[in-house]
Amino acid sequence: MEYRELDFSLIRTNTAFARHNLVRVETLLNPGKDHAERVEDPDFDALAERILEARRCGRPVIWSQGAHVIKNSLSRYLIALMRMGIITHLSGNGACSIHDFELAYLGGTSEDVPTAIEDGSFGMWEETGRWMNDALREGAARNQGYGEALARYIDSRQELFPHREDCVLYQAWKLGVPATFHVALGTDIIHQHPTADFAAIGKTSGVDFRRYCDSVSRLDGGVFLNFGSAVIGAEVFLKALSIARNLGFPTFRITTANFDLIDLGDYRSKIGYEDPNYYYRPRKNIVNRPVSRGGTGWHFCLDHRVSVPNLYDRLIEKGWRKP
């Protein structure tokens, strides 16, 4: 059998600077100023206490997320939580890194997909694709992780990134907080670019996975939070937890919480294959299975623009001050 491959060198790209963006730095929400409707839930308060207890005891708080946390204009909240010493490790999927990177150089992100897919222009952005792939190629040559490679690229070309102060992965790097990105090949717009180097993408994301596993191995007494990453975040966490336990690390006294728009009802009850919620991975991989031998798992049905500001406000109200 003869296998055939499509030639990517003929793909046409366009400048992102002429694009209309649905999210802009001017509309980013500001911690302490832009408040959401207050969440009245004893479990939410209990989670905030667990986070504070973990950090007061020097235990990690791992923050996993999908791209919509960035697309919901919450970048400054994430940066504030890292500066406060709350988030000790930030992880995301590939799309999360792309929206963050675009905000840093373009001051905007999130194109209008329904119209762009009609003519094949969706995701074909020259600067995003070329610069990110260049960064990952450089990073792979230096054995760097995906997040680190992007941050170092931004730092070495600051004139191209006037909005880097609002870039989560860049600020994480400056603060010494690991920012790791876990990529499925073919899922991200930079994989459509003629310069995509899948070996470099895989290598840098692989480095990030090992760094992520190191953080998970230290999670005993800590907290794992997942905001909207229904597949990558849930699957990567379960594999990392299995690796940590396989190597003998004590990771049973943990707290987990999943935030999404899906209402799971009684999410701790046993359900069968006939229930669609059985196939929602965070229910199994974050809320229930990781705490089967101790700890507590929660699920919160909340919009990110409600959950993230509320969590920030609760931590401030409860007197958190960075040591």
N, C-alpha and C positions, 0 to 999 in steps of 0.2 A: 504493500500500500504506500502511495506517495502522499506525504503530508504537505499541506500548503499553508503559508502564512501571509497575512496581509502586510503590504509594504507601508510602514508608518511615515516614511520620509516624504511622502506626497501630501501629508495632512497640512491643511491651511490653518494658520493661526491669526488672531486679531489682537490689537493692543487693548489691554484692559482699561487704559486711561480714557477711552471713549465710551465706556460701559455705564449703564445706569445700575446703581447699587441699592439694594433694599435695606442694607444696614450701613451706617456711617458712624465715624468717630464722634460726630456732633450729637448723635442720639444715644451714645453710651450712657447707661445708668450709673449714678454716683453713690457710693456707699455713704450712709449717714444723711443723705439728702433725698434720694428717691426711694421712698418706702412703699412696700406692698401692703395689701390688706392683711391684717394680722391673722396668723394661723392659730386657732384655739384647739389644741390637741395635746393631751397629756403625754402621748408617746413622742411627739415632736420635742416637748420640753425634756423628756427623759433622754432622748438622743443628744440634745445639746449638752446635757450634763455628762453623758458618756464621753463626748468629744473633749470637754474641758478636763475631765478626770484623766483621760489618756494623755493629753498634752502636759498636764501638771506632773504626771509620772514619767514624762519623757518617752511615751509610747507614740507610735506613728498614727497619722490620719492620712489615709490614701484616698485621693479624690479622682474618681473615674468619670468620664463624661463623653457624650456625643457632641456633634458639631452644633446642635441647636442651643447649647448653653452660650456659645459665642454669638450665634445668630440672634439670640434674644437680648443682645446688648449688655451682657453681664461680665465682660472682660475685666472691668475695674474692680468688681467684687472679688474675682478670683485672685487678682494681684494683691488686693487688700488682705485677703485671708492668708496669703503666703507671707506677706510682710508682717502680719500679726503673729506668725509662728504657728498657725493652725494647720494649714495644709503642708505636709512634709513630703508628699510625692503626688504629682499630678500626671494623669495618664489620659489618653484619648485615642480616637481612631484617626485615620488619615485625613478625613474631611475636616476634623477639628483643627489640625495643623494648617490646612490650606486657608480656611477663613481667618485664622489668626495671623498668618503670614500676609494675606492680602490687606488686612486692616493696617498692618505695619507699613507697607509701602504705598498703598493706594488711598488709605483713609476710608475705604469702603469695601464691602464684600456682599455676596449673595445676589446672583443675577436672576433674571426672570426666566426660569427653566421652561415653562410651558411653551413659550414662543421660540426660544432658542433651539429647542430640540427639533423643531420642524424643518430647519434648513441645515442641521448639522453644525451649527456654530456654538452649541452648548459646551462650555468648558474649554473652548479652544483659545485660551488666553496666553499670549506670548510670554509676558513677563512672569506670570505665576508659574507656568510650566517650565520655562527655561531656567529661571533663577532657582526654583526649588530643586529641580533635577541637577543643576550644577552644584548646589550646596550638598546634596546627598552623595554625589560622585566624589566631591572633595572630602566629605566626611568619611566615606567608606575607605578611601585611600589612607586615612589616618586612624582607622579603627574606632571611629566615633559613633555614638548613637544617633538616631534619627533627629530627636529633639535638639541634642547638642550641636549637630551639624548645621541645622537651620539657624540656631542662635549665634553660632560663631560666624556664619555667613553674614547675618545682619550686622553683627558687631564690626566686622571688617569692611563693611560697605555702608556705613551709617548715613551717608549722603543720599542713598537710595531709599532709606526707611525713615522718613520724617516723623512717623507716628509710632516709633518703636516703644515709647513709654507706655503705650496701651497694648503692647504685644505680650500675651501671657507667657508664651514659651521663652521669649527673650528675657523678660523680667524674672522668670523662674531660674534661668541660667545665671543671671547676675546675683540672685539671692542664694544660690547654691541648693536650690530645690530641684530634684530630678523631674524632668518633664519628658515622659516617654510616649511614643506613638506606635500603635500596633496596627499594621497595615495588611489588608487583604488585597492582593494584586488584582488590578482591573476595576477596583471600586472608586478610584479617585481621579479627578480631572487631569492631574499631572501625569497619569499613566497614558493619557491620550496624546501626549506631546511627542513630536518626532525625536526629541532628545532623551526620552525616558530610558533610564538604565535600570532594568529590573534587578540585576545583580546587586547594584548599589542600594536600591530601595530595600531589598530583602536583607542585605547585610546590616545596614544601619538599624532597621526595625528589629532584627535579631539581637543586636547589641542591647537595644532598649528592652527587649523582653527579659534578658538576663538581669538587667538592672532592676526591672520591675519585680522579678522573682526575689531578688535580694531584699527589697522593701517588704514584700509579702512575708518573707521568712521571719521578719522581726515583728509581725503583727500581733503577737500575743499581748493582750491588754490594750490593743489599739482598735481603731475604727476604720472600716472600709465603706465609702460612700460612692454610689453610682447614680449619675444624673443622665438618664435618657439613652444610654448606650445598651440597646436591647440585645445585641448579638455579640459584637466584638468585646465590649466591656465585660459582659457576663462570662463569655467563654475564656478569655485570657485570664480572668481572675481564678476560675476553677482550675485551670491547668497550672497556674503558678502556685496555688495553694496545695495541689497534689505534689508538685515538685518539692515544696518546702517540707511537707510532712514526710515524704519519701526520704529526705535527707535528715530527718530526725529533729526538725525545728518544732518547738512547742507553739502551735498556732490554733489552739482550741478555745482559749478565753478571749473571744473576739466579738465585736459588735459590727453588724452590717446593716446598711439601709439602702433601699432602692427608691428612686424618685422618678415617676413617669405619669403620663396621663391616663394610663390603663387602670381601671378599677377592678381589683382582683377579688373583692369581697373578703371572705375568710381565707386569707392567703396562707395560713398555717395548717389548714385542714388537708387531709389526704384526698386527692382527686385522681380520677382514672384517665385513660387515654381518650375517652369520649368527650372530655371537657377541653375546649380550646385553650383554656388558661394553663393546662398542663404543658403546652408547647411554648409558653412564654418563658424564655430562658432565665431572666433574672429571678423569677419566682423560685426556681430550683437552685440555680447556680450561685445566687447571692443571698437570698432571704432565708432559705431553709437548709440546704445540704451543708454549707460551711459551718453551721452552728449546731449540727446534730449531736455533738459531744460536749456542748457547752456554749455559752455566749447567747446573744439575742440577735434576731434578724427582723427588720421592719420593712414595710412597703408603704410609701406615701403617694397618694394620687393627687399630685399638685403640678401646676405649671411652673416651669423653671423661674419665671419672673416673679413668682410668689415664694417658692421654696428657698431659693438662694438668698434673696434679701432678708427673709424672715430668719434664716439660720444665722446670718451675719448679725442681725439686730439682737437675737437671743444671746449670742455669745458676748456681745458688748454689755447687754443688760445684766448678765450674770457675773459681770466683773472681770472678764478676761483681760489680762494685760500681759504682753509678751515678756517672758522672764529676762 
